[in-house]
Amino acid sequence: MKSIIQTIIFACVLQILAGGVFTTYMLDRASVLSRDYTDNALRLQYNQLQVQFSDERSSMKEYVEKIVALRINQSQGAKQ
């Protein structure tokens, strides 16, 4: 009878240990996956911002060039 009780207790302790190891593994894995997802999401957002800033710089450059050309044409027209 004593050996049956010891076996049941040993099985319970082993099951608790296995559950703890599995839970630790799953939490660690979830942490790694969420960190990778977050890194990828932040990288994509950063790239989108860089493209947006590049487009804004490019449109600002075109605007300035157009204004400068307009001013040059106006000043040349006033001289004639």
Secondary structure in CASP SS format (residue, H / E / C, confidence):
PFRMAT SS
TARGET T0000
AUTHOR 0000-0000-0000
METHOD secondary structure of the structure
MODEL  1
M C 1.00
K H 1.00
S H 1.00
I H 1.00
I H 1.00
Q H 1.00
T H 1.00
I H 1.00
I H 1.00
F H 1.00
A H 1.00
C H 1.00
V H 1.00
L H 1.00
Q H 1.00
I H 1.00
L H 1.00
A H 1.00
G H 1.00
G H 1.00
V H 1.00
F H 1.00
T H 1.00
T H 1.00
Y H 1.00
M H 1.00
L H 1.00
D H 1.00
R H 1.00
A H 1.00
S H 1.00
V H 1.00
L H 1.00
S H 1.00
R H 1.00
D H 1.00
Y H 1.00
T H 1.00
D H 1.00
N H 1.00
A H 1.00
L H 1.00
R H 1.00
L H 1.00
Q H 1.00
Y H 1.00
N H 1.00
Q H 1.00
L H 1.00
Q H 1.00
V H 1.00
Q H 1.00
F H 1.00
S H 1.00
D H 1.00
E H 1.00
R H 1.00
S H 1.00
S H 1.00
M H 1.00
K H 1.00
E H 1.00
Y H 1.00
V H 1.00
E H 1.00
K H 1.00
I H 1.00
V H 1.00
A H 1.00
L H 1.00
R H 1.00
I H 1.00
N H 1.00
Q H 1.00
S H 1.00
Q H 1.00
G H 1.00
A H 1.00
K H 1.00
Q C 1.00
END
